[in-house]
């Protein structure tokens, strides 16, 4: 039973192919421009550009330095809209205080010059040139600051390193941290920059790493809803919420439970419970292979099959020597019957799930066969020249078959006792189960019909029969698409939407398949006339910095834009070069 989830990624085709021509043409329907892709691929070249896009919005609205904008965004998990909502509702002082942001003029910091200063941490007098004052007003010697920063970076807290002063909530300037740490541990400064860079992904609920193995190095950013299914540029389709294989209409929790149930030995244990009895001496399971109710374990212990009690080895036709089990034990019988019922129920849903996933694998091989059939028809002198109907029908078959296969794990948990036992009465459960199974049955019947017509050797038929098959494939493609929509509507509104205690979100149905994320453009050289324009780099004093040169705040902003086909480079913050293919916790 452990093969039910294996190899699914091998037979999923990309859902980016168009299904033009499947919908009925109606002249009275106004054409609506298609919505652009709602997900973006963030590569190692575009990670900095993606981060700066949000930084720029906050910097321009609040007139902040990049360091302050990043501190605010990390505190609010890179949710710009939430940050703006807090600003409007509670004001700028509350916004800054919550995030630990202290804004002072740079001249105020530069005016701090003394011959010697007593450090309150090490209690030593140090030259004024060896002391650093933070924006919060606290100053300590550079050695103490450096040790503090090194400890925090090694502890993984480098994204929000607070001031050392007692009860001070201020976040230290990242440029100061970088400069002090780099003098002693350049590799650790690189790790610090890596943490800041990856905070856009690690702390952002709308951005996640692609779960491909081996890792492709890409991250995906969604614009609207985190409960969706996306396709990375590497070709992997996955659920954005839980990073597992795409599993709609199952919720993430349902799919997690189902894969675990298929993987572990839970059903093997159920089978053992139903078909064996434990030996009263060694407790190993014993299977009965004859009609006599006196059985013997390999350890030599004889026991009664009816009650499991140890007995002597002698018996007659009417009784077992030294043993009697005429009393009814209700709990033991109930447990055995329940285990048997649960096993048969699981096998019902698992067998149908497995059957449809196996059909998916076999139908995936039709892609090359369809090409050959179309090639044969194109060689004939025929009126039929457009064969997009068969390709569209094949992809509709893929998508509908996948929805159908995942509908069985959904039904297993929706109408079982694992998740929603207290949500519905038995009468309500029966009504909802009948409603869902009627739609499931309709979808299954039409999917099988579509599969039959797609597999027909239509390249060997007469032209009239090919036209008949064409109409059948087009009609069945529209029917299965509508049935999938109705099933999702039933699941979202009638089943999951009526829950009182549990919240189960599913990825919405996409008629044209899982959306392929588009790559985010990269900003670099403003002098390139062929590139689109990017936001002007922001300086803390309102001065535009030179392209490629960090501002006085340690900014890593660079002007200009470039498309994806420009020379790749590694990411950088300040003057550190970072390998974005490695996670920060392995850079030492």
N, C-alpha and C positions, 0 to 999 in steps of 0.2 A: 504493500500500500504506500510505500514511501516514494513512489515514482510519480505521484500525481502532480507535483509541482516542478519536476525536473525538466529542463530543456525548453521551457516555455519561451524564453527569450530567443530561441533558435528559429521559431516559426512565426513570430510576429513580424508582419511586414509594415513598412512605413505607411501611416495613414495620411500622408500629405498629398496623395494623388487626388485629382479632382474627380467629382462625380457629376460633371456637367451633363445635362441631358436626361437625368433621372427624374427630375421634377416635372410635373405637368405644366405645359405652357399655357398661361392665362394672360390675355392681353390687358385685362382690367387691373392687374396687379402692378403697382408702381415699383419700379426697380430701385433697390436700395444699395448703395455702394457697399462692398464687403468690408467688414471691420478688419483693421490691421492686426497683426499678430500681437497677442497679449502677453507673450513671454519672450525673454531675451536670453541669449547665450553669452555669458561673461567669460571670456578667455583670459589667459594670463596677460595678454596685451591690453585688454580692455577693462581689467579690474580697477585700475587707477581712474580711468575715465568714468566708470560707473560710480565710484565713490565720490569723485569730485562733482558729479552732477547734483547729488544731494547736498554736498558741502556748499556749493555755489548758491543754492536756494536759501539756505540758512544764513550764509555770510552776507548776502545782499539784503535780506529782509531785516536783519538785526545789526548790520554794520559791524561784524565781528571778524576777528582773525581766524585763520583756518583751524588753529589749535582749539579755540573756544567752540567753534562750530562742531568740530569732531567730538569734543567732550559732551556737548549737548546731545548729539545724535547717538553716541554710544549709550548714554544714560537712557534715552528713549528708544533704544534698540533700532535705530535708523528708520523710525517711523516719522517721517517729516510731517504728515498730516496731524498726528497726535501731538507732536511738538508745537505746531501752530495752534492747535485747539487749546492746549494748556496756556499758551501765550495770550490768547484772546480772553480766555475765561479767568485766569488768575494773575496775569500780568508778568512783566519781565523780571521784577525782583524775585518773585516766587520761582519762576522758571530757572533762573541762574542759581538760586540758593539750593534748590533740589538737586541740581546736577553738579554742584561744587564749582561753579564758574565764578571767578573774580576778575573783573575787567578794570584795569588801571592803565594809565598812559605809560608808555615806555620811558618817558623822561623821568617819571617818579622813581623808577627802578634804577636808572642810571645815576640819580642824585645820591644814591647810597654809597658813600665813599668814606671810610675811616682808616686810620693807620693800623690799628689792631682791633680785633673784635673777639669777645669771649663767646665761644660756642656752647650753647646750653645742653648739647648732647654729650660731647666728650669732655666738657669743662676745661678746655684749653684755650689759651689766647693765640689767635692765628692772625696773620696779616689780612688786611681788608681785601687785598686782591685774591685771596684764597677763600673768600666767603661769597655765597650766592643767596640773593634775596628773591623769594617767590612773590607772585602778585598778591598773595594774601597778606604780605607784610612780614612774614617770618623769615629769618635768615640763620643759616648754619654753615659750618665749614664744608668745603667741597668734598673732603674725605668722608664725612658722615652722610652727606647727600648721596655720594656714589655708592657707599655700602647699602644704604637704604634702597636705592634703585635696583641694585644687583639682586638683593634678596627678593624684592617684589617681582622682578622679571622671572627669576627662577621659580617662584611660586605660581607663575601664570597670571599675575595680576597687573600686567604691564599696561593694560588698556586704560586703567583708572588708578594711577598711583597718587595717593593722597599725601598731603604735607605731613611732616613728622611731628609738628607741634600738637600738643595735647588738645583734643576735641576740635581740631581744625578740619573742616570738611572740604577744603579747597583741593582741586586737582592740579598736580604739578605740570608745568609747561613741558611739552614733549620735546621741544628743541633743547631745553636745558638738560633733560634726561639723556637725550641722545649724545650731546657733546661731552657730558661728564663720564658717561659709561664707555664711550668710544675710546677715551684716552687710556683706559685700563683694560677693557675687554671689547675689542672691535667686533668679535663674533656675537657677543651678547647684545651689542647695539643693533646688529643686523637682525637678531631674533626679536628685539623690541619693535623694530620697524615692521617686521613680518606680522607680529600680533596686531599692530595698528591697521595694517592693510587688510588682513583677513577678518578684522572685526566687522567689516561690511557684510561678510558672509556668515560668520559664526553668530553674530548678535542680531541678524536681520531675519525676521520670520518670513519675509517675502523673497529671500535669496537662499539657495541651498546648493551644496556640491552635487554634481552628478554622481550617482552611486555606481557607475560603471566599474568593472573589474577586468583588466587593470585600469586604474583611474585615467580618464582622458584629460584631466586638468581643467575641465570646464565647470562653471557654476551656472545655475538657471535662476533668473529673476522673473517673477510673475507680477502682473500689474493689478489684477482685480481680486481674485479669490485664491487663497492658499489651498483650498480643497479642489484640486484639479489634476489632470493628467497631462504630462508634457513629453515631448521628444527632444532629446539633446541633439546637437549637430553630429555627435558620434553615432547616432542611430538608436540609442537606448530609449525605450519608452518606459516611464515609471510614474508612480503616484507621487505628486509633489509633497503631500502631507506626511506620508510615512516612509517615502523613499523605497518602497517595495515595488515589485512589478505592477504594472497597471492592472487594477482589479475591480473596477467599477462593473456592476452596481453594488458590490460588497463595500461596506464601510471598512475603514482601516482596522478597527478592532475585530470585526468579523473575519477579515482576511488573515490577520495575525493568528487568531484562534484556529482557523481552518488549516493553515499551513503547519502549525504546531501539531494539530491532531493527526494530520497526514504523515508527519515526520516521525513523531515519537511512537511509542509502543502502546498507546492507550487502547487501540482497538484489538491489539494482540492480547492485552490483559483481559479485555471483555470476552474474547473468544475462549481464553483459558477458564474464565469464570463460568461460562455457559457449558463447556464441554468436558471439564475436568473437576476433580475433587482433590483437596490437599491431603497428603498422608498425615495421620495424626502423630506420627513419630518424627519423621524428617521434614515434614511440611512441603515436600516437593509435589507439584501437580501430577496427578495420575489420571490417565484416560482409560475408560472402560472399553475393552475390545471383545467382550462376550456377553451372553445373556445372564449369567449368574451375578447376583448382587454381592457376592463375597469376592472382593478384589484384593490383590497383593501388590505392594510397592516393591521396587527393586531393592529396598533396604531390608525386605523380609517381613515387614509389618502387614498383617491382614486387617482389613476394616470393612465396614458395611457401606456399600455405595449409596444406600438410601439416606442414611443420616450422617455418614462420615465417622462414626464411632469405631474405636479399636475393638477387635474381636479375636476369638481363637480361630484356628485354621480349619477346624472340623465343622461340617454343616450337613443337614439333611434336606429333604425336599420341602419341609415345612418351616424349618427354623435354622438360624446360625447358632452354633454352640456358644453358650455363655453370653447371648446378646438378644436384646429385644428393642425395637424402635417404632413402636406403634403410636407414639405421641406426635401430634402435628406441631411443627415449629414454624409459626407464621412469618417471622422476620426473615428467616433464612430462605424460605420459598419466595418471598417478595423480592429480596435482593437478586436472586437468580433470575426471576422473571423480568425484573427491570433491566438487568444487564443484557439479557437476550433481546428485549425490545429495543434498547438503545443501539445494540450492535446491528440489528436488522435495519433500523432507521438510518443509521450512518451509511451502511452499505447501499441502501437505496439511492441516497443523494450522491455518494461518492462514485458509484458505478455510472450514473448519468453524467456527472461532471467529467469523469475520465473518458467516457465515450465521446463527448463533444470535443474535448481537448485533443483526443486522438484523431477525430475527424478533421480538426483544424490542421493538424500536422500533415495529414494526407492531402487535404485540399490545397495546402500551401505549395505542393508540388505541381499544381495545375498551372502555375504561372508560365512555365516554359512550354507546357503543352498547348496552352491557349495561343502563345506566340506562333507556334508551328501551324495550328489550325488557321489562324488569321493569314499567315503567309501563304498557305495553300489556296485560300479563297481569293486572295488578291491576284493570284496568277490566272484565275479563271476570268472569262469574259462575262462579267455579271453587272447588274444594275446596282448592286449593293457595294458601296465603296467605303462607307463609314462603319468601322467595327469597334467604336468606342463603347458601344452597349455591352459587349462581352467583357471588356476590361473593367468597366464600371460595375457590372454585375458580379464579377469575381471579387472585387474589393468590398462590395456590399456584403457578399457572403462571408468574407473574413470577419468583418466588423460585427455582423449579426450573430455569427457563430460564437464569437468571443463573449458577447453580451449574454448569450444563452448559456454558455458553459459556466460563467460566473454567477448566473442567477440561481444555480443549485446550492452552492455554499451559502448564498444569501438566505434562501428559503430554509435551509437547515437550521440557521440560528434565529431567523425571524419568527418561526413558528415552533421553536423548541423551548426548552426550559432553562437554557444556559444564560440567556441575556434578558429575556422579556417575560419571565414567569409571572411577575406581579403587575405587568402593564396591561394585560388583557384577561378577560374571563374566557372560559373554554368556549362559550358560544361566540364571543367576538373573534376569538382566534380562528374558529372554524369558518366563519363568514369571510374573514380577510384572506385566509388560506385558499378558499375556493375561488375568490376573486383573482388572486395572484396566479394561481395554477391555471385558470382558464386563459389568461393572457399568455402565460408561459407556453401552454399547449398550442395556442394559435401561432405564436412565433416559431415554435419548433416545427410545426407542420409546414409552414411557408419556407422556412430555411431549408428543410429537406427537399421541397419542390425546387427551390432555386438551385440547390446543389445538383439535383438531377439534370436540370436543363443546361447548366454550365458545363457539365461533364459530357454532354451529348457530342458525338463525332459529327458536328454540323458541317465540317468541311467536306464530308462525303455525301451530303444530302442535296436534293434539288433546291433551286432558288426559292420556290414557294415555301418549302418546309423550313428553310433557313429564316425566312421572314416571320414565320409563325413562332419559331424559337426566339427570335429577336424580341417580338412583342411580349412573349411570356417572361423573358428575362427582365425586360424593362418594367413590366407591371409588378412582378414579384420583388424587384429591387425597391420600388416605391412602397409596396405593401410592408415588407420587412422593416424598412426605415420607419414607417409610421407606427408599426407595432412596437418597435424598440422605444420610440418616443412615449407611447402610451404606457409601456411598462415602467419607464423611469418616472413618469408622472404619477402613476399609481404608488410606486415606492416612496417618492418624496412627499406626496400629499396624504394618501390614504394609510400608509403603513408607518414610515418613520416620522412623518409630520404629526401624527396623533400621539406620540409617546409623551409621557408625563415626567419620567425620571431620567431616562438616558437620552443623550444627544448623539446621534449618529449621522454624520455628514458624508455624502457620497459625491464623487466627481460628476458633474453634469454630463448628459449624453451629447455627443458631438456627431452630428450627422455625417460630416466629412472626415471623421476620424480624429485621432489625437493630433493636436496642433504641433507642428514642428517649430521650435523656437528659432528666432532669427538672431544673428550675431549683432552685438552692440558695436557701434563705430568707435574708433580709437582716436584720441586727440594727440597730435604732436606738432606738426610744423605749420605755422600760420602763413608761411610764404608760398605754400603749394596752392596754385590757382585752381587746381582741379578738385580740391577738397571742400567739404562744407565748413561753414564757419562755426567756431566754438565760442563759449563764453569767455569774456576777457578775464584774465587772471586778476585775483583780488589781493590787494596789499593792505595790511593793517592801518596804514596811514593814508589810504586812498590813492597810493601811487601804483601805477601799473609796472610790474616787474618785467625784466627781460625774459624772453622765452627760454625755458630750461634752467633759469637761475632761481633758487628758492628765495623767498622774501625773508625779512629779518625775524619773522616768527617761526622760521623753520618750515615754511610752506613748501609743499612739493608740487604746487600748481605749475603747469606748463601750458602755453598757448597753442592754438592751432588744432586742426583735426586731420585725420587720415582714415581712409577706408581700410578694410581688413587685409588688403593685399600689399600693404606696405611692409618694410623691413621689420620683422619681429624683434622684440627686445624684452629684457627682464624688467620687472617692476622695480620702482625705487621710491624711497622716502628720504628726503634730505639728500645725502650723497652716497647712501648705501645701495648696493646692488643685491637683489633678492631673487632666489630661484623659486618661482611661484609654483613649481611642480611638487615641492616638498612642504608638508605641514610644518607649522612653526615649532611644534613641540619636539621635532627631531633635529632642529638646527641648534647646535651647541658650539 
